[in-house]
Amino acid sequence: MLSIGIGEIQKNTSVLTNITETIQIIDKRKKRVVAMVYPVKQQSVIKKLSGKYKDRIQKSDMSLKEIKEFSMAKALREKYGLSS
């Protein structure tokens, strides 16, 4: 386990991107452990989650702008009781 001060991380953030073992972050003024940082064994779960839940999301042929406008109009209708 490595011990690193907060200032050292501020100077060299690449330490966090290339860690292979646990790092203990220490506040040297107060002499106490602030955090424990563990190396990432898996880079991203986003692709896994999107694959797992992709069938639950309805496909749409509307553009993102149209979806935002539709959502805003629906929210305003619900909030203020407007009818279209």
C-alpha positions as CSV (number, residue, x, y, z in Angstrom):
1,M,0.0,0.0,0.0
2,L,1.3,3.4,-1.0
3,S,0.8,6.6,1.1
4,I,0.5,9.9,-0.8
5,G,-0.2,13.4,0.4
6,I,-3.0,15.6,-1.0
7,G,-0.4,18.1,-2.4
8,E,1.4,15.3,-4.3
9,I,-1.8,14.3,-6.0
10,Q,-2.6,17.9,-6.9
11,K,0.9,18.2,-8.5
12,N,0.8,14.9,-10.3
13,T,-2.7,13.5,-11.0
14,S,-1.4,10.8,-13.3
15,V,-0.6,8.9,-10.2
16,L,-4.3,8.1,-9.9
17,T,-4.7,7.0,-13.5
18,N,-1.9,4.4,-13.4
19,I,-2.3,2.8,-10.0
20,T,-1.8,-0.9,-9.6
21,E,-2.1,-1.1,-5.8
22,T,-4.1,0.6,-3.1
23,I,-3.2,4.2,-2.3
24,Q,-3.7,5.8,1.1
25,I,-4.3,9.6,0.8
26,I,-3.0,11.4,3.9
27,D,-3.6,15.0,5.1
28,K,-0.1,15.7,6.3
29,R,-1.1,18.8,8.4
30,K,-3.7,17.0,10.4
31,K,-1.8,13.6,10.2
32,R,-4.8,11.6,9.3
33,V,-6.0,9.3,6.5
34,V,-8.4,11.2,4.2
35,A,-9.2,8.4,1.7
36,M,-8.3,5.0,0.4
37,V,-8.1,4.7,-3.4
38,Y,-8.3,1.2,-5.0
39,P,-7.3,0.4,-8.5
40,V,-10.0,-0.2,-11.1
41,K,-10.3,-3.8,-12.2
42,Q,-13.0,-3.0,-14.8
43,Q,-12.7,0.2,-16.9
44,S,-16.4,0.9,-17.5
45,V,-19.8,-0.6,-16.7
46,I,-21.6,1.7,-19.0
47,K,-21.4,-0.7,-22.0
48,K,-22.5,-3.6,-19.8
49,L,-25.5,-1.7,-18.4
50,S,-26.6,-0.3,-21.7
51,G,-26.5,-3.9,-23.1
52,K,-28.5,-5.2,-20.2
53,Y,-31.2,-2.5,-20.2
54,K,-31.3,-1.6,-23.9
55,D,-34.5,-3.6,-24.5
56,R,-36.3,-1.7,-21.7
57,I,-35.9,1.7,-23.5
58,Q,-38.3,2.5,-26.2
59,K,-36.7,3.4,-29.5
60,S,-37.7,6.8,-30.9
61,D,-37.4,8.4,-34.3
62,M,-37.6,11.9,-32.9
63,S,-34.5,14.1,-32.6
64,L,-33.0,15.0,-29.3
65,K,-34.3,18.5,-29.6
66,E,-37.8,17.3,-30.2
67,I,-37.6,14.9,-27.3
68,K,-36.5,17.8,-25.0
69,E,-39.4,20.0,-26.2
70,F,-41.9,17.2,-25.7
71,S,-40.6,16.5,-22.2
72,M,-40.7,20.1,-21.2
73,A,-44.3,20.6,-22.6
74,K,-45.4,17.4,-20.7
75,A,-43.8,18.6,-17.5
76,L,-45.4,22.1,-17.8
77,R,-48.8,20.5,-18.4
78,E,-48.5,18.3,-15.3
79,K,-47.3,21.2,-13.2
80,Y,-49.7,23.9,-14.3
81,G,-52.6,21.7,-15.4
82,L,-52.6,23.0,-19.0
83,S,-54.3,21.1,-21.7
84,S,-53.0,21.0,-25.2
